[in-house]
Amino acid sequence: MIAAAGSVLLVILLAIGLPVAFAMAVAGTAGIWFVSGFGSLIGIIKTTTVSSVASYELITIPMFILMAEFIIVSKIADELFDATAVWVGRTPGGLGVATVLAGAFFGAISGSSTASAATLSSTSIPAMMRQGYTLRFAGGLVATTGTLAMLIPPSVALVLYGIIADVSIGRLLIAGIVPGLLVAVALMLVVFITSLARPSQVPAGRAYSIGSKLRALKVTGPMLALFAAVTGVLYLGIATPTEAAALGAFGAFLLSVLYRRLTMNGFLKALTSAARISCMIGLIIIGAHLFGYFFTLTRATQSIADWIIGLNASPYMVLLILLIIYVLLGCFLDQVAILILTVPVVLPIVVGVGFDPVWFGVVVVITAEIGMITPPMGMNVFVVARYTGRSVHEIFAGVVPFLVAVLSLIVIFAVWPQIVMWLPNRMAN
């Protein structure tokens, strides 16, 4: 009952617009005070605020964020869509396919769904609209493509999951590559099929010369090299995730300098933005730990685990229940908060029924990302709607075919987990 009251308080705080980190912190501290008293609350706050963000592996997150910020402030990311459109623009739904490819590129150096959706909204949607795409389709595509950023390395969500679950972050990041690419392929197939079925709504693009295509490599080539360097040192076991993240940040800095795009103002803006986002994530971690501590004191976490185990259901039925819960949570909570709150509870259950924790981390991140494009929160949808000035209902409607494609892939990954584990199982020890 006390845990339920705390959860209701959390929902109310979120509903009135309080940031996720503060909502969880307020609900958690109120719950701890009620359960254990003021003295215990002060002691927990003194230790939790430091211990929850004192992990060395957390340095990976600001480094990956800084890597993305250098690319963003140097305006290299803005050219990714134009470069990919040159190569695939002639195919059916060419600009839509180019949007997915640009989103995959940006995801490989960003790790932020909303940043990816915002960047694509300002570059690809106007181009698709000029060519005759409907806003519903273009907006739905951009909102869904933005979710690739949280799956294709570097992924902040996978790094956090690795820290919480105490599994190899390197294996998790490498495990995200194949599923991320398959999600991108699925989105491109939806674009291609829709273009063939409704060419008036999703038309083909113009053709470009070989010279134009080669010139486009000036943008995509360095991005591919940076991605290959970061993932390559992880795959070969040359560097730890933290070292790989630092390498990525330094590589992005060098690229922005070599392209002569990085001004002193841009440099300071990148550092400030990276610090701001890192602090926001840190606050979410602290708030989630306080709320999780409250749940632990009420034994609600153990009760939930016992209830699921007591169902005596098959492993796949347990998995289905958990994934449905993650989809629902993704509609209301930030992915960082979801992972911190739920992984300590559900991971022992998942491992107990025979699933691999690395595989589960990838599937959970994909599932939680669905919340970024489903009502009522659908953060990516709201970002696209804000940039286009159109109704969120229109963008939500455009998301539907792409959502079906992603959900179908989750089923495939659940039935054939070797698809996810193929690449990490071949990593150098």
Backbone hydrogen bonds, N-H to C=O, Kabsch-Sander energy under -0.5 kcal/mol:
donor,donor_aa,acceptor,acceptor_aa,energy
5,A,1,M,-2.3
6,G,2,I,-2.3
7,S,3,A,-2.2
8,V,4,A,-2.4
9,L,5,A,-2.3
10,L,6,G,-2.1
11,V,7,S,-2.3
12,I,8,V,-2.4
13,L,9,L,-2.4
14,L,10,L,-2.3
15,A,11,V,-2.5
16,I,12,I,-1.8
17,G,14,L,-1.3
18,L,13,L,-2.1
23,A,19,P,-2.7
24,M,20,V,-2.5
25,A,21,A,-2.0
26,V,22,F,-2.9
27,A,23,A,-2.4
28,G,24,M,-2.5
29,T,25,A,-2.7
30,A,26,V,-2.4
31,G,27,A,-2.0
32,I,28,G,-2.7
33,W,29,T,-2.5
34,F,30,A,-2.0
35,V,31,G,-2.3
36,S,32,I,-3.4
37,G,32,I,-0.7
37,G,33,W,-1.4
41,L,37,G,-1.7
42,I,38,F,-2.3
43,G,39,G,-1.9
44,I,40,S,-2.3
45,I,41,L,-2.5
46,K,42,I,-2.3
47,T,43,G,-1.5
48,T,44,I,-3.3
49,T,45,I,-1.6
50,V,47,T,-0.5
51,S,47,T,-2.7
52,S,48,T,-2.3
53,V,50,V,-0.9
54,A,51,S,-0.9
58,L,55,S,-1.0
59,I,56,Y,-1.8
60,T,57,E,-1.7
61,I,58,L,-1.2
63,M,59,I,-1.6
64,F,60,T,-2.3
65,I,61,I,-2.4
66,L,62,P,-2.5
67,M,63,M,-2.1
68,A,64,F,-1.9
69,E,65,I,-2.4
70,F,66,L,-2.2
71,I,67,M,-1.4
72,I,68,A,-2.3
73,V,69,E,-2.8
74,S,70,F,-1.3
75,K,72,I,-1.7
76,I,71,I,-1.1
77,A,71,I,-1.1
79,E,75,K,-0.5
79,E,76,I,-1.3
80,L,77,A,-1.2
81,F,77,A,-0.5
83,A,79,E,-2.3
84,T,80,L,-2.4
85,A,81,F,-2.4
86,V,82,D,-1.3
87,W,83,A,-0.8
88,V,84,T,-1.9
89,G,85,A,-2.0
91,T,88,V,-1.3
94,G,91,T,-1.8
97,V,93,G,-2.5
98,A,94,G,-2.6
99,T,95,L,-1.9
100,V,96,G,-1.8
101,L,97,V,-2.4
102,A,98,A,-2.8
103,G,99,T,-2.4
104,A,100,V,-2.4
105,F,101,L,-2.5
106,F,102,A,-3.0
107,G,103,G,-2.6
108,A,104,A,-1.6
109,I,105,F,-0.5
109,I,106,F,-1.2
110,S,106,F,-0.6
110,S,107,G,-0.5
111,G,107,G,-0.6
116,S,112,S,-2.0
117,A,113,S,-2.6
118,A,114,T,-2.5
119,T,115,A,-2.4
120,L,116,S,-2.4
121,S,117,A,-2.0
122,S,118,A,-1.5
123,T,119,T,-0.9
124,S,120,L,-1.9
125,I,120,L,-1.3
127,A,123,T,-0.9
128,M,124,S,-2.7
129,M,125,I,-2.7
130,R,126,P,-2.1
131,Q,127,A,-1.3
132,G,128,M,-0.6
132,G,129,M,-1.0
133,Y,128,M,-2.6
134,T,201,Q,-0.9
138,A,134,T,-2.6
139,G,135,L,-3.2
140,G,136,R,-2.0
141,L,137,F,-2.4
142,V,138,A,-2.3
143,A,139,G,-2.5
144,T,140,G,-2.0
145,T,141,L,-2.8
146,G,142,V,-1.8
147,T,144,T,-1.3
148,L,145,T,-1.8
149,A,146,G,-1.5
150,M,147,T,-1.2
151,L,148,L,-1.7
152,I,148,L,-2.6
156,V,111,G,-0.5
156,V,154,P,-0.5
159,V,155,S,-2.0
160,L,156,V,-2.5
161,Y,157,A,-2.5
162,G,158,L,-2.4
163,I,159,V,-1.9
164,I,160,L,-2.7
165,A,161,Y,-3.2
166,D,162,G,-1.0
167,V,162,G,-1.6
172,L,168,S,-1.8
173,L,169,I,-2.7
174,I,170,G,-2.2
175,A,171,R,-2.4
176,G,172,L,-1.2
177,I,174,I,-1.4
178,V,174,I,-0.6
180,G,176,G,-1.8
181,L,177,I,-2.5
182,L,178,V,-2.5
183,V,179,P,-2.5
184,A,180,G,-2.0
185,V,181,L,-2.5
186,A,182,L,-2.5
187,L,183,V,-2.3
188,M,184,A,-2.2
189,L,185,V,-2.3
190,V,186,A,-1.9
191,V,187,L,-2.0
192,F,188,M,-2.7
193,I,189,L,-3.0
194,T,190,V,-2.4
195,S,191,V,-2.3
196,L,192,F,-1.9
197,A,193,I,-2.4
198,R,194,T,-3.3
201,Q,198,R,-1.5
202,V,198,R,-2.0
205,G,89,G,-1.6
205,G,91,T,-0.9
213,K,209,S,-1.9
214,L,210,I,-2.5
215,R,211,G,-2.1
216,A,212,S,-1.6
217,L,213,K,-0.8
217,L,214,L,-0.7
218,K,215,R,-1.5
219,V,216,A,-1.7
220,T,216,A,-1.7
221,G,217,L,-2.3
223,M,219,V,-1.1
224,L,220,T,-2.5
225,A,221,G,-2.3
226,L,222,P,-2.4
227,F,223,M,-2.5
228,A,224,L,-2.8
229,A,225,A,-2.2
230,V,226,L,-2.2
231,T,227,F,-2.6
232,G,228,A,-2.3
233,V,229,A,-1.9
234,L,230,V,-1.0
235,Y,231,T,-2.9
236,L,232,G,-2.4
237,G,234,L,-0.9
238,I,233,V,-1.6
239,A,233,V,-1.7
244,A,240,T,-2.8
245,A,241,P,-2.4
246,A,242,T,-2.0
247,L,243,E,-2.3
248,G,244,A,-2.3
249,A,245,A,-2.3
250,F,246,A,-2.4
251,G,247,L,-2.7
252,A,248,G,-2.5
253,F,249,A,-2.0
254,L,250,F,-2.4
255,L,251,G,-2.4
256,S,252,A,-2.2
257,V,253,F,-1.8
258,L,254,L,-3.1
259,Y,255,L,-2.4
260,R,257,V,-1.4
261,R,256,S,-2.6
262,L,256,S,-1.1
263,T,261,R,-0.8
267,F,263,T,-2.7
268,L,264,M,-2.4
269,K,265,N,-2.2
270,A,266,G,-2.4
271,L,267,F,-2.1
272,T,268,L,-2.6
273,S,269,K,-2.7
274,A,270,A,-2.4
275,A,271,L,-2.3
276,R,272,T,-2.5
277,I,273,S,-2.6
278,S,274,A,-2.3
279,C,275,A,-2.4
280,M,276,R,-2.1
281,I,277,I,-2.3
282,G,278,S,-2.4
283,L,279,C,-2.6
284,I,280,M,-2.1
285,I,281,I,-2.3
286,I,282,G,-2.4
287,G,283,L,-2.9
288,A,284,I,-2.8
289,H,285,I,-2.2
290,L,286,I,-2.1
291,F,287,G,-2.3
292,G,288,A,-2.7
293,Y,289,H,-2.3
294,F,290,L,-1.9
295,F,291,F,-2.0
296,T,292,G,-2.1
297,L,293,Y,-2.3
298,T,294,F,-1.7
299,R,296,T,-1.2
300,A,295,F,-1.8
301,T,295,F,-0.8
303,S,299,R,-1.9
304,I,300,A,-2.5
305,A,301,T,-2.2
306,D,302,Q,-2.7
307,W,303,S,-2.2
308,I,304,I,-2.3
309,I,305,A,-2.5
310,G,306,D,-2.6
311,L,307,W,-0.6
311,L,308,I,-0.9
312,N,309,I,-1.7
318,V,314,S,-2.3
319,L,315,P,-2.4
320,L,316,Y,-2.3
321,I,317,M,-2.3
322,L,318,V,-2.3
323,L,319,L,-2.7
324,I,320,L,-2.2
325,I,321,I,-2.0
326,Y,322,L,-2.3
327,V,323,L,-2.4
328,L,324,I,-2.2
329,L,325,I,-2.7
330,G,326,Y,-2.4
331,C,327,V,-0.7
331,C,328,L,-0.9
332,F,329,L,-1.8
333,L,329,L,-3.0
338,I,334,D,-2.4
339,L,335,Q,-2.3
340,I,336,V,-2.1
341,L,337,A,-2.4
342,T,338,I,-2.4
343,V,339,L,-2.1
345,V,342,T,-1.1
346,V,342,T,-2.7
347,L,343,V,-2.5
349,I,345,V,-0.5
350,V,346,V,-2.6
351,V,347,L,-2.9
352,G,348,P,-2.0
353,V,349,I,-1.6
354,G,351,V,-1.3
355,F,350,V,-2.2
360,F,356,D,-2.4
361,G,357,P,-1.9
362,V,358,V,-1.7
363,V,359,W,-2.2
364,V,360,F,-2.8
365,V,361,G,-2.1
366,I,362,V,-2.2
367,T,363,V,-2.4
368,A,364,V,-3.2
369,E,365,V,-1.9
370,I,366,I,-0.8
370,I,367,T,-0.9
371,G,368,A,-1.2
372,M,369,E,-2.0
373,I,370,I,-2.0
377,M,331,C,-0.9
378,G,371,G,-1.0
378,G,374,T,-1.1
380,N,372,M,-1.5
381,V,372,M,-1.0
381,V,378,G,-0.6
382,F,378,G,-2.0
383,V,379,M,-2.1
384,V,380,N,-2.4
385,A,381,V,-2.6
386,R,382,F,-2.2
387,Y,383,V,-2.0
388,T,384,V,-2.1
389,G,385,A,-1.9
390,R,385,A,-0.9
395,I,391,S,-1.3
396,F,392,V,-2.9
397,A,393,H,-2.0
398,G,394,E,-1.5
399,V,395,I,-1.2
400,V,396,F,-0.7
400,V,397,A,-0.7
402,F,399,V,-0.6
403,L,399,V,-2.5
404,V,400,V,-2.2
405,A,401,P,-1.5
406,V,402,F,-2.1
407,L,403,L,-2.6
408,S,404,V,-2.1
409,L,405,A,-1.6
410,I,406,V,-2.0
411,V,407,L,-1.8
412,I,408,S,-1.9
413,F,409,L,-2.9
414,A,410,I,-1.9
415,V,411,V,-2.3
416,W,412,I,-2.8
419,I,416,W,-1.9
420,V,417,P,-0.7
421,M,417,P,-2.0
422,W,418,Q,-1.2
425,N,421,M,-1.9
426,R,423,L,-1.6
427,M,424,P,-1.4
428,A,235,Y,-2.4
